[in-house]
Amino acid sequence: MSDDEQHGDDEQRPGFEGLGQKHWKSDRVKDLEREERHAPRPGYVQVYTGDGKGKTTASLGLVARAAGYGHRACIVSFLKGDPNYGELRFIREHMPMVDYHLAGRMNFVDPNDPDPADVAIAREGFDTARAAISSGDYHLVVLDEVNVAVNLGLVDEDELLAVVDERPEHVEVVLTGRDASQRIVERADLVTEMRMVKHFYEAGIPARRGIEF
């Protein structure tokens, strides 16, 4: 069979993406994306909790997906103060539609006696999150490790739930962190629990740049 015959057969085969078809699909996808951006779309509340690895990672994947459609996102990370996380580097350089705020210090918080400085920076972070959610400027707002911040008394649960309930209809909110409270779980539309089955930390492997941070 000649090359011309082979190409002709491919062009008629269902599902074959020839060059012209790829261009047509690209235009069609652009039209669908434009319609979706202007169509009413309800936002839901998602919770990623549990003792397994992957809660923050999952939320960042959702941010990347939203950014792929040109949707703005805001991330407020509680209990984290290091500006050199890999995701922060990438967001700064490649994702101008994503705003990222650190609401923690580079230290562990004493669960029995949080330092006033930790309380203050968490409060500031919550005010930032409240403003981001209520503004309606973002399609997606991630409150990273907020479940832990609630358990430590750094974020008031009643205030958090009030902000979630009063948000504009189109805003999707993601709450991450282990030990999500029963009230938060009940309020959420989707809850995913990451369960640790096996972890390389148990073999003495330290956190690795580009994988854990």
N, CA, C and O of each residue as an XYZ file, in Angstrom:
852
protein
N       0.853     -1.190      0.000
C       0.000      0.000      0.000
C       0.886      1.236      0.000
O       1.852      1.326      0.759
N       0.541      2.193     -0.869
C       1.347      3.406     -0.969
C       1.106      4.304      0.229
O       0.137      4.123      0.967
N       2.011      5.297      0.423
C       1.840      6.259      1.497
C       0.558      7.038      1.335
O      -0.140      7.309      2.312
N       0.236      7.409      0.076
C      -0.978      8.185     -0.172
C      -2.212      7.381      0.207
O      -3.153      7.906      0.803
N      -2.194      6.067     -0.155
C      -3.342      5.228      0.163
C      -3.484      5.061      1.671
O      -4.590      5.090      2.212
N      -2.332      4.884      2.349
C      -2.369      4.730      3.788
C      -2.921      5.983      4.454
O      -3.755      5.887      5.354
N      -2.470      7.150      4.027
C      -2.949      8.404      4.608
C      -4.430      8.597      4.347
O      -5.171      9.061      5.213
N      -4.867      8.224      3.104
C      -6.272      8.372      2.787
C      -7.141      7.499      3.658
O      -8.224      7.902      4.082
N      -6.649      6.272      3.928
C      -7.407      5.371      4.792
C      -7.501      5.934      6.204
O      -8.543      5.836      6.852
N      -6.403      6.524      6.676
C      -6.400      7.090      8.017
C      -7.382      8.238      8.140
O      -8.049      8.386      9.164
N      -7.471      9.051      7.099
C      -8.349     10.219      7.144
C      -9.816      9.816      7.241
O     -10.641     10.569      7.758
N     -10.141      8.601      6.729
C     -11.526      8.163      6.771
C     -11.837      7.363      8.032
O     -13.004      7.151      8.362
N     -10.795      6.917      8.739
C     -11.012      6.075      9.909
C     -11.577      6.911     11.050
O     -11.025      7.970     11.348
N     -12.650      6.481     11.696
C     -13.232      7.243     12.815
C     -12.215      7.414     13.936
O     -11.518      6.472     14.312
N     -12.144      8.609     14.452
C     -11.261      8.885     15.573
C      -9.862      9.305     15.184
O      -9.103      9.753     16.044
N      -9.483      9.174     13.893
C      -8.142      9.594     13.496
C      -8.044     11.107     13.515
O      -8.897     11.796     12.956
N      -7.008     11.626     14.155
C      -6.839     13.070     14.276
C      -5.806     13.556     13.277
O      -4.628     13.706     13.604
N      -6.259     13.801     12.057
C      -5.387     14.407     11.079
C      -5.162     15.869     11.408
O      -5.805     16.410     12.307
N      -4.259     16.513     10.692
C      -3.902     17.890     11.012
C      -5.109     18.816     10.951
O      -5.311     19.639     11.843
N      -5.918     18.680      9.887
C      -7.091     19.539      9.774
C      -8.078     19.303     10.893
O      -8.686     20.246     11.398
N      -8.244     18.040     11.290
C      -9.193     17.728     12.355
C      -8.712     18.289     13.674
O      -9.522     18.753     14.476
N      -7.400     18.259     13.920
C      -6.877     18.842     15.144
C      -7.189     20.323     15.207
O      -7.558     20.837     16.263
N      -7.043     21.016     14.078
C      -7.360     22.438     14.057
C      -8.843     22.658     14.328
O      -9.216     23.568     15.068
N      -9.688     21.822     13.725
C     -11.126     21.956     13.943
C     -11.468     21.716     15.405
O     -12.272     22.445     15.985
N     -10.863     20.703     16.000
C     -11.143     20.405     17.400
C     -10.667     21.542     18.306
O     -11.322     21.872     19.295
N      -9.540     22.128     17.966
C      -9.032     23.231     18.783
C     -10.013     24.391     18.779
O     -10.289     24.977     19.826
N     -10.544     24.728     17.601
C     -11.517     25.810     17.511
C     -12.782     25.463     18.291
O     -13.366     26.314     18.963
N     -13.193     24.213     18.193
C     -14.410     23.784     18.891
C     -14.193     23.839     20.406
O     -15.070     24.289     21.144
N     -13.045     23.389     20.860
C     -12.755     23.432     22.289
C     -12.730     24.870     22.780
O     -13.225     25.169     23.867
N     -12.153     25.761     21.980
C     -12.129     27.172     22.368
C     -13.546     27.719     22.522
O     -13.832     28.462     23.461
N     -14.429     27.348     21.597
C     -15.820     27.803     21.690
C     -16.496     27.259     22.949
O     -17.215     27.981     23.639
N     -16.257     25.975     23.240
C     -16.855     25.373     24.427
C     -16.325     26.030     25.696
O     -17.075     26.277     26.640
N     -15.025     26.311     25.705
C     -14.432     26.951     26.879
C     -15.008     28.349     27.078
O     -15.270     28.766     28.206
N     -15.202     29.069     25.977
C     -15.751     30.411     26.065
C     -17.182     30.366     26.613
O     -17.560     31.184     27.451
N     -17.973     29.394     26.126
C     -19.336     29.246     26.627
C     -19.343     28.889     28.106
O     -20.154     29.403     28.876
N     -18.422     27.995     28.499
C     -18.378     27.553     29.900
C     -18.010     28.687     30.827
O     -18.538     28.788     31.934
N     -17.099     29.546     30.378
C     -16.663     30.651     31.229
C     -17.803     31.624     31.504
O     -17.840     32.264     32.555
N     -18.732     31.732     30.560
C     -19.814     32.703     30.713
C     -21.117     32.068     31.203
O     -22.095     32.772     31.453
N     -21.131     30.757     31.340
C     -22.343     30.078     31.793
C     -22.366     30.017     33.315
O     -21.317     29.933     33.954
N     -23.558     30.060     33.891
C     -23.648     29.895     35.349
C     -23.100     28.522     35.748
O     -23.478     27.503     35.170
N     -22.219     28.504     36.726
C     -21.617     27.243     37.156
C     -21.509     27.256     38.672
O     -20.740     28.042     39.226
N     -22.262     26.403     39.352
C     -22.197     26.425     40.816
C     -20.855     25.944     41.325
O     -20.249     25.040     40.750
N     -20.394     26.553     42.405
C     -19.177     26.103     43.061
C     -19.522     25.250     44.266
O     -20.534     25.482     44.928
N     -18.696     24.276     44.550
C     -18.960     23.360     45.655
C     -17.840     23.435     46.691
O     -16.841     24.128     46.500
N     -18.026     22.719     47.773
C     -17.037     22.684     48.848
C     -16.403     21.297     48.875
O     -17.093     20.289     49.030
N     -15.096     21.259     48.725
C     -14.357     20.006     48.738
C     -13.454     19.959     49.964
O     -12.896     20.976     50.377
N     -13.319     18.778     50.534
C     -12.432     18.576     51.683
C     -11.492     17.420     51.373
O     -11.933     16.334     50.996
N     -10.192     17.662     51.533
C      -9.184     16.612     51.403
C      -8.561     16.435     52.784
O      -7.898     17.340     53.290
N      -8.773     15.283     53.386
C      -8.316     15.062     54.754
C      -7.684     13.681     54.864
O      -7.495     13.000     53.857
N      -7.355     13.265     56.093
C      -6.748     11.960     56.311
C      -5.276     12.069     56.652
O      -4.679     13.140     56.544
N      -4.688     10.939     57.071
C      -3.295     10.941     57.504
C      -2.312     10.595     56.392
O      -1.108     10.500     56.633
N      -2.823     10.404     55.169
C      -1.952     10.039     54.055
C      -1.424     11.245     53.304
O      -1.967     12.346     53.398
N      -0.347     11.013     52.553
C       0.264     12.051     51.731
C      -0.630     12.365     50.535
O      -1.262     11.465     49.981
N      -0.686     13.624     50.136
C      -1.352     13.956     48.885
C      -2.457     14.978     48.953
O      -3.062     15.297     47.930
N      -2.738     15.499     50.132
C      -3.859     16.440     50.255
C      -3.551     17.771     49.577
O      -4.327     18.246     48.748
N      -2.427     18.364     49.930
C      -2.027     19.616     49.276
C      -1.765     19.385     47.794
O      -2.137     20.198     46.948
N      -1.121     18.266     47.497
C      -0.802     17.942     46.101
C      -2.062     17.868     45.253
O      -2.086     18.368     44.129
N      -3.107     17.246     45.786
C      -4.369     17.145     45.050
C      -4.973     18.518     44.804
O      -5.480     18.792     43.716
N      -4.920     19.378     45.806
C      -5.494     20.716     45.641
C      -4.723     21.520     44.604
O      -5.311     22.302     43.856
N      -3.407     21.327     44.558
C      -2.595     22.041     43.568
C      -2.896     21.535     42.156
O      -2.866     22.308     41.198
N      -3.181     20.258     42.032
C      -3.584     19.739     40.724
C      -4.877     20.364     40.253
O      -5.039     20.646     39.066
N      -5.801     20.584     41.175
C      -7.065     21.234     40.831
C      -6.824     22.685     40.400
O      -7.458     23.175     39.465
N      -5.910     23.359     41.084
C      -5.553     24.731     40.707
C      -4.984     24.757     39.288
O      -5.341     25.622     38.488
N      -4.101     23.810     38.980
C      -3.514     23.753     37.636
C      -4.582     23.501     36.582
O      -4.555     24.093     35.503
N      -5.514     22.626     36.899
C      -6.605     22.346     35.954
C      -7.445     23.601     35.703
O      -7.778     23.912     34.560
N      -7.783     24.318     36.776
C      -8.566     25.544     36.624
C      -7.802     26.577     35.805
O      -8.373     27.249     34.946
N      -6.503     26.697     36.080
C      -5.675     27.670     35.358
C      -5.610     27.350     33.879
O      -5.494     28.252     33.049
N      -5.683     26.058     33.542
C      -5.664     25.667     32.138
C      -6.835     26.223     31.350
O      -6.756     26.360     30.129
N      -7.925     26.545     32.042
C      -9.089     27.152     31.401
C      -9.138     28.661     31.615
O     -10.131     29.318     31.301
N      -8.042     29.197     32.159
C      -7.997     30.636     32.382
C      -8.737     31.089     33.624
O      -8.988     32.282     33.790
N      -9.094     30.154     34.509
C      -9.808     30.501     35.728
C      -8.826     30.954     36.805
O      -7.775     30.343     37.003
N      -9.179     32.014     37.482
C      -8.332     32.526     38.552
C      -8.496     31.677     39.814
O      -9.582     31.181     40.112
N      -7.404     31.523     40.538
C      -7.430     30.759     41.783
C      -6.615     31.490     42.837
O      -5.700     32.254     42.530
N      -6.973     31.235     44.079
C      -6.242     31.802     45.212
C      -5.963     30.681     46.210
O      -6.851     29.892     46.535
N      -4.723     30.617     46.691
C      -4.332     29.617     47.683
C      -3.850     30.350     48.922
O      -2.994     31.232     48.840
N      -4.402     29.982     50.068
C      -3.905     30.484     51.351
C      -3.419     29.273     52.131
O      -4.206     28.390     52.474
N      -2.120     29.233     52.412
C      -1.527     28.087     53.100
C      -1.273     28.418     54.568
O      -0.419     29.242     54.897
N      -2.021     27.767     55.430
C      -1.839     27.943     56.865
C      -0.698     27.055     57.353
O      -0.442     25.985     56.802
N      -0.014     27.528     58.409
C       1.053     26.767     59.059
C       2.289     26.579     58.182
O       3.162     25.774     58.505
N       2.365     27.310     57.085
C       3.518     27.205     56.197
C       4.107     28.595     55.977
O       3.392     29.545     55.659
N       5.432     28.695     56.155
C       6.068     29.999     56.002
C       7.255     30.011     55.069
O       7.862     31.060     54.856
N       7.602     28.858     54.504
C       8.765     28.773     53.619
C       8.376     29.220     52.212
O       7.511     28.598     51.596
N       8.993     30.285     51.684
C       8.628     30.772     50.351
C       9.269     29.991     49.211
O       9.095     30.346     48.045
N      10.015     28.922     49.537
C      10.766     28.206     48.502
C      10.175     26.850     48.139
O      10.862     26.026     47.534
N       8.924     26.601     48.493
C       8.274     25.383     48.019
C       8.277     25.367     46.492
O       8.169     26.409     45.845
N       8.402     24.163     45.928
C       8.461     24.051     44.472
C       7.244     24.632     43.782
O       7.355     25.273     42.737
N       6.066     24.401     44.383
C       4.852     24.923     43.751
C       4.821     26.451     43.750
O       4.291     27.066     42.824
N       5.391     27.059     44.792
C       5.457     28.520     44.832
C       6.352     29.060     43.739
O       6.033     30.059     43.094
N       7.466     28.398     43.538
C       8.378     28.819     42.464
C       7.673     28.770     41.111
O       7.775     29.698     40.308
N       6.955     27.671     40.873
C       6.280     27.507     39.586
C       5.174     28.536     39.410
O       5.035     29.125     38.338
N       4.385     28.753     40.459
C       3.290     29.715     40.375
C       3.826     31.111     40.089
O       3.288     31.830     39.248
N       4.885     31.488     40.790
C       5.460     32.827     40.575
C       5.911     33.022     39.136
O       5.744     34.105     38.575
N       6.480     31.985     38.535
C       7.082     32.115     37.216
C       6.122     31.837     36.062
O       6.299     32.370     34.966
N       5.106     31.004     36.301
C       4.314     30.525     35.167
C       2.803     30.659     35.304
O       2.086     30.415     34.333
N       2.291     31.040     36.479
C       0.844     31.052     36.662
C       0.381     32.394     37.226
O       0.027     32.480     38.402
N       0.381     33.427     36.410
C       0.002     34.750     36.905
C      -1.459     34.848     37.330
O      -1.842     35.800     38.010
N      -2.287     33.865     36.933
C      -3.701     33.904     37.314
C      -3.944     33.286     38.683
O      -5.086     33.193     39.133
N      -2.855     32.856     39.356
C      -2.971     32.234     40.675
C      -2.285     33.114     41.721
O      -1.128     33.502     41.561
N      -3.014     33.418     42.785
C      -2.450     34.157     43.918
C      -2.181     33.185     45.063
O      -3.013     32.334     45.374
N      -1.016     33.320     45.683
C      -0.596     32.386     46.734
C      -0.172     33.182     47.961
O       0.663     34.081     47.859
N      -0.735     32.861     49.114
C      -0.416     33.567     50.350
C       0.012     32.565     51.418
O      -0.660     31.555     51.626
N       1.112     32.836     52.088
C       1.577     32.014     53.195
C       1.037     32.582     54.500
O       1.166     33.779     54.759
N       0.440     31.741     55.310
C      -0.157     32.181     56.572
C       0.413     31.357     57.724
O      -0.321     30.803     58.542
N       1.733     31.294     57.760
C       2.399     30.554     58.820
C       3.841     30.977     58.927
O       4.334     31.781     58.136
N       4.506     30.427     59.913
C       5.921     30.713     60.103
C       6.716     29.428     59.872
O       6.147     28.341     59.773
N       8.051     29.570     59.788
C       8.896     28.411     59.538
C       9.237     27.715     60.867
O      10.402     27.608     61.250
N       8.208     27.256     61.542
C       8.389     26.555     62.807
C       7.163     25.701     63.065
O       6.117     25.913     62.452
N       7.282     24.735     63.969
C       6.137     23.933     64.355
C       5.335     24.673     65.428
O       5.891     25.343     66.299
N       4.025     24.530     65.335
C       3.145     25.183     66.300
C       2.898     24.242     67.469
O       2.555     23.076     67.276
N       3.072     24.748     68.665
C       2.790     23.972     69.870
C       1.276     23.809     69.987
O       0.577     24.802     70.191
N       0.747     22.595     69.866
C      -0.712     22.413     69.904
C      -1.334     22.777     71.243
O      -2.521     23.096     71.320
N      -0.534     22.729     72.288
C      -1.056     23.043     73.618
C      -0.933     24.511     73.982
O      -1.643     25.009     74.855
N      -0.017     25.204     73.299
C       0.210     26.607     73.633
C       0.746     27.350     72.406
O       1.931     27.680     72.359
N      -0.110     27.616     71.414
C       0.357     28.313     70.205
C       0.954     29.666     70.542
O       0.438     30.394     71.390
N       2.043     29.993     69.870
C       2.683     31.292     70.052
C       1.741     32.386     69.535
O       1.080     32.189     68.516
N       1.670     33.531     70.217
C       0.815     34.632     69.728
C       1.137     35.035     68.293
O       0.256     35.481     67.558
N       2.399     34.879     67.892
C       2.765     35.219     66.517
C       2.104     34.270     65.521
O       1.712     34.688     64.432
N       1.979     32.987     65.891
C       1.298     32.024     65.027
C      -0.192     32.332     64.931
O      -0.795     32.210     63.865
N      -0.768     32.728     66.045
C      -2.182     33.098     66.059
C      -2.421     34.313     65.157
O      -3.386     34.359     64.394
N      -1.528     35.286     65.263
C      -1.690     36.528     64.503
C      -1.577     36.293     62.994
O      -2.367     36.828     62.217
N      -0.589     35.489     62.586
C      -0.398     35.284     61.146
C      -1.504     34.404     60.568
O      -1.879     34.558     59.406
N      -2.027     33.478     61.381
C      -3.164     32.675     60.930
C      -4.403     33.553     60.781
O      -5.183     33.382     59.844
N      -4.579     34.486     61.704
C      -5.713     35.407     61.623
C      -5.622     36.258     60.355
O      -6.614     36.480     59.660
N      -4.421     36.718     60.081
C      -4.206     37.504     58.864
C      -4.500     36.666     57.623
O      -5.097     37.147     56.660
N      -4.071     35.403     57.663
C      -4.341     34.517     56.534
C      -5.821     34.268     56.346
O      -6.309     34.224     55.217
N      -6.541     34.103     57.448
C      -7.977     33.880     57.335
C      -8.685     35.107     56.776
O      -9.618     34.981     55.983
N      -8.249     36.281     57.182
C      -8.838     37.505     56.629
C      -8.599     37.581     55.121
O      -9.470     38.014     54.366
N      -7.405     37.153     54.690
C      -7.108     37.112     53.254
C      -8.017     36.118     52.544
O      -8.541     36.400     51.466
N      -8.198     34.948     53.159
C      -9.064     33.932     52.565
C     -10.508     34.405     52.492
O     -11.189     34.193     51.489
N     -10.970     35.044     53.555
C     -12.337     35.556     53.570
C     -12.546     36.563     52.432
O     -13.554     36.516     51.726
N     -11.590     37.462     52.269
C     -11.698     38.475     51.219
C     -11.688     37.833     49.834
O     -12.440     38.241     48.949
N     -10.834     36.828     49.653
C     -10.747     36.160     48.352
C     -12.043     35.442     48.008
O     -12.514     35.505     46.872
N     -12.618     34.757     48.995
C     -13.844     34.002     48.753
C     -15.023     34.937     48.505
O     -15.787     34.742     47.560
N     -15.166     35.934     49.341
C     -16.343     36.805     49.253
C     -16.288     37.750     48.057
O     -17.324     38.241     47.608
N     -15.087     38.007     47.538
C     -14.960     38.948     46.417
C     -15.617     38.432     45.145
O     -16.104     39.214     44.329
N     -15.628     37.116     44.979
C     -16.139     36.545     43.741
C     -15.173     36.657     42.588
O     -15.529     36.331     41.455
N     -13.949     37.112     42.846
C     -12.965     37.291     41.777
C     -12.295     35.988     41.367
O     -11.638     35.921     40.327
N     -12.459     34.961     42.178
C     -11.783     33.693     41.917
C     -12.803     32.583     41.691
O     -13.841     32.527     42.350
N     -12.488     31.708     40.751
C     -13.311     30.523     40.560
C     -13.015     29.482     41.630
O     -13.885     28.696     42.004
N     -11.767     29.484     42.123
C     -11.322     28.447     43.046
C     -10.492     29.074     44.156
O      -9.570     29.845     43.887
N     -10.814     28.747     45.402
C     -10.036     29.207     46.553
C      -9.676     27.991     47.395
O     -10.551     27.244     47.834
N      -8.379     27.802     47.616
C      -7.881     26.682     48.409
C      -7.392     27.202     49.752
O      -6.553     28.101     49.808
N      -7.914     26.638     50.832
C      -7.431     26.941     52.180
C      -6.625     25.726     52.631
O      -7.155     24.790     53.229
N      -5.339     25.770     52.329
C      -4.452     24.643     52.577
C      -4.148     24.520     54.073
O      -3.791     25.503     54.723
N      -4.290     23.322     54.603
C      -4.043     22.998     56.022
C      -4.983     23.743     56.985
O      -4.687     23.868     58.174
N      -6.093     24.224     56.473
C      -7.007     24.961     57.356
C      -7.654     24.035     58.385
O      -7.991     24.475     59.484
N      -7.833     22.759     58.042
C      -8.408     21.834     59.015
C      -7.520     21.713     60.251
O      -8.014     21.642     61.376
N      -6.212     21.690     60.032
C      -5.264     21.632     61.141
C      -5.303     22.940     61.924
O      -5.272     22.941     63.154
N      -5.372     24.052     61.194
C      -5.422     25.361     61.855
C      -6.662     25.477     62.750
O      -6.603     26.086     63.819
N      -7.770     24.898     62.316
C      -8.983     24.892     63.141
C      -8.756     24.069     64.402
O      -9.121     24.491     65.499
N      -8.154     22.898     64.246
C      -7.927     22.025     65.398
C      -6.969     22.636     66.411
O      -7.063     22.363     67.607
N      -6.042     23.467     65.926
C      -5.086     24.117     66.815
C      -5.640     25.398     67.439
O      -4.980     26.029     68.265
N      -6.839     25.771     67.044
C      -7.435     26.998     67.573
C      -6.936     28.260     66.908
O      -7.147     29.358     67.423
N      -6.271     28.119     65.758
C      -5.747     29.289     65.046
C      -6.805     29.918     64.147
O      -6.741     31.110     63.843
N      -7.773     29.121     63.725
C      -8.879     29.596     62.890
C     -10.170     29.168     63.562
O     -10.312     28.015     63.966
N     -11.104     30.088     63.680
C     -12.385     29.803     64.321
C     -13.286     29.035     63.346
O     -13.545     29.492     62.233
N     -13.750     27.885     63.774
C     -14.553     27.042     62.902
C     -15.871     27.704     62.514
O     -16.298     27.589     61.366
N     -16.512     28.382     63.433
C     -17.765     29.060     63.120
C     -17.565     30.107     62.028
O     -18.377     30.221     61.111
N     -16.481     30.868     62.134
C     -16.186     31.889     61.130
C     -15.903     31.252     59.777
O     -16.358     31.737     58.741
N     -15.147     30.161     59.799
C     -14.822     29.469     58.553
C     -16.087     28.989     57.852
O     -16.252     29.207     56.652
N     -16.978     28.339     58.591
C     -18.193     27.820     57.989
C     -19.107     28.944     57.505
O     -19.806     28.791     56.503
N     -19.100     30.063     58.212
C     -19.912     31.200     57.786
C     -19.406     31.753     56.454
O     -20.200     32.082     55.572
N     -18.095     31.851     56.312
C     -17.510     32.342     55.055
C     -17.851     31.399     53.910
O     -18.194     31.841     52.813
N     -17.757     30.105     54.168
C     -18.090     29.109     53.146
C     -19.562     29.222     52.747
O     -19.888     29.178     51.561
N     -20.438     29.367     53.721
C     -21.871     29.424     53.441
C     -22.280     30.697     52.706
O     -23.229     30.691     51.922
N     -21.569     31.774     52.958
C     -21.955     33.071     52.389
C     -21.221     33.414     51.107
O     -21.363     34.524     50.595
N     -20.441     32.486     50.581
C     -19.635     32.770     49.385
C     -20.524     32.963     48.152
O     -21.652     32.470     48.136
N     -20.048     33.664     47.125
C     -20.778     33.747     45.861
C     -20.982     32.351     45.274
O     -20.168     31.453     45.486
N     -22.048     32.186     44.553
C     -22.476     30.856     44.120
C     -21.441     30.130     43.259
O     -21.359     28.902     43.301
N     -20.646     30.880     42.473
C     -19.749     30.231     41.521
C     -18.398     29.837     42.125
O     -17.601     29.181     41.453
N     -18.126     30.215     43.356
C     -16.795     30.005     43.940
C     -16.676     28.592     44.519
O     -17.453     28.189     45.385
N     -15.693     27.860     44.022
C     -15.354     26.533     44.549
C     -14.353     26.711     45.681
O     -13.387     27.463     45.545
N     -14.576     26.029     46.790
C     -13.679     26.138     47.945
C     -13.142     24.756     48.294
O     -13.894     23.784     48.369
N     -11.825     24.683     48.509
C     -11.179     23.428     48.902
C     -10.519     23.631     50.259
O      -9.740     24.565     50.449
N     -10.840     22.745     51.201
C     -10.282     22.796     52.546
C      -9.419     21.557     52.741
O      -9.922     20.436     52.660
N      -8.122     21.742     52.998
C      -7.250     20.584     53.154
C      -6.731     20.476     54.584
O      -6.833     21.413     55.376
N      -6.174     19.311     54.889
C      -5.561     19.080     56.190
C      -6.190     17.894     56.894
O      -7.381     17.622     56.744
N      -5.376     17.194     57.662
C      -5.868     16.020     58.375
C      -6.858     16.404     59.469
O      -6.954     17.562     59.874
N      -7.587     15.399     59.931
C      -8.506     15.559     61.064
C      -9.563     16.637     60.836
O      -9.828     17.451     61.721
N     -10.160     16.638     59.657
C     -11.277     17.559     59.416
C     -12.383     17.279     60.416
O     -12.718     16.122     60.669
N     -12.949     18.326     60.984
C     -13.987     18.158     62.003
C     -15.268     17.599     61.383
O     -15.463     17.653     60.168
N     -16.123     17.068     62.229
C     -17.390     16.517     61.758
C     -18.249     17.598     61.117
O     -18.934     17.334     60.129
N     -18.225     18.789     61.654
C     -19.025     19.882     61.087
C     -18.539     20.248     59.690
O     -19.344     20.508     58.795
N     -17.235     20.266     59.507
C     -16.683     20.577     58.185
C     -17.030     19.473     57.198
O     -17.408     19.750     56.059
N     -16.904     18.235     57.627
C     -17.242     17.100     56.762
C     -18.718     17.157     56.364
O     -19.059     16.929     55.203
N     -19.578     17.456     57.313
C     -21.016     17.519     57.017
C     -21.355     18.661     56.069
O     -22.274     18.546     55.259
N     -20.620     19.756     56.168
C     -20.896     20.915     55.310
C     -20.388     20.706     53.898
O     -20.920     21.313     52.968
N     -19.381     19.873     53.703
C     -18.759     19.695     52.392
C     -19.673     18.944     51.425
O     -20.531     18.159     51.829
N     -19.460     19.209     50.143
C     -20.152     18.472     49.091
C     -19.358     17.252     48.652
O     -19.921     16.282     48.144
N     -18.054     17.307     48.850
C     -17.166     16.195     48.498
C     -16.110     16.081     49.582
O     -15.504     17.078     49.974
N     -15.887     14.865     50.068
C     -14.846     14.618     51.062
C     -13.998     13.443     50.591
O     -14.517     12.357     50.334
N     -12.702     13.666     50.480
C     -11.773     12.602     50.139
C     -10.816     12.417     51.302
O     -10.217     13.377     51.787
N     -10.677     11.172     51.747
C      -9.767     10.868     52.847
C      -8.551     10.115     52.322
O      -8.670      8.997     51.820
N      -7.373     10.743     52.445
C      -6.131     10.082     52.090
C      -5.694      9.222     53.279
O      -5.485      9.737     54.377
N      -5.559      7.936     53.061
C      -5.180      7.028     54.139
C      -3.764      6.514     53.908
O      -3.451      6.020     52.824
N      -2.910      6.628     54.921
C      -1.552      6.149     54.783
C      -1.514      4.632     54.929
O      -1.818      4.092     55.992
N      -1.143      3.965     53.868
C      -0.955      2.518     53.889
C       0.523      2.200     54.100
O       0.885      1.292     54.848
N       1.367      2.978     53.416
C       2.815      2.797     53.533
C       3.475      4.119     53.187
O       3.010      4.822     52.290
N       4.538      4.468     53.871
C       5.206      5.752     53.644
C       6.709      5.558     53.751
O       7.196      4.887     54.660
N       7.444      6.156     52.807
C       8.895      5.973     52.835
C       9.572      6.685     53.996
O      10.743      6.423     54.271
N       8.868      7.579     54.686
C       9.425      8.158     55.909
C       9.757      7.058     56.918
O      10.721      7.159     57.677
N       8.935      6.008     56.907
C       9.145      4.919     57.856
C      10.466      4.201     57.622
O      10.986      3.537     58.519
N      11.009      4.336     56.414
C      12.305      3.737     56.089
C      13.442      4.731     56.296
O      14.581      4.468     55.909
N      13.130      5.882     56.913
C      14.165      6.866     57.203
C      14.503      7.778     56.037
O      15.526      8.462     56.066
N      13.660      7.799     55.011
C      13.916      8.660     53.847
C      13.389     10.054     54.139
O      12.200     10.215     54.413
N      14.257     11.076     54.085
C      13.808     12.436     54.414
C      13.000     13.060     53.284
O      12.966     12.534     52.172
N      12.354     14.179     53.572
C      11.598     14.920     52.556
C      12.546     15.327     51.428
O      13.667     15.771     51.676
N      12.087     15.172     50.205
C      12.928     15.430     49.037
C      12.442     16.635     48.253
O      11.247     16.806     48.012
N      13.389     17.458     47.865
C      13.067     18.636     47.068
C      12.469     18.213     45.728
O      13.012     17.353     45.034
N      11.357     18.825     45.381
C      10.698     18.496     44.128
C       9.683     17.373     44.245
O       8.932     17.124     43.302
N       9.644     16.686     45.389
C       8.656     15.641     45.627
C       7.777     16.000     46.827
O       6.552     16.049     46.718
N       8.415     16.250     47.969
C       7.657     16.628     49.164
C       7.546     18.144     49.341
O       6.643     18.621     50.029
N       8.447     18.893     48.732
C       8.395     20.356     48.864
C       9.017     21.006     47.650
O       9.071     22.233     47.567
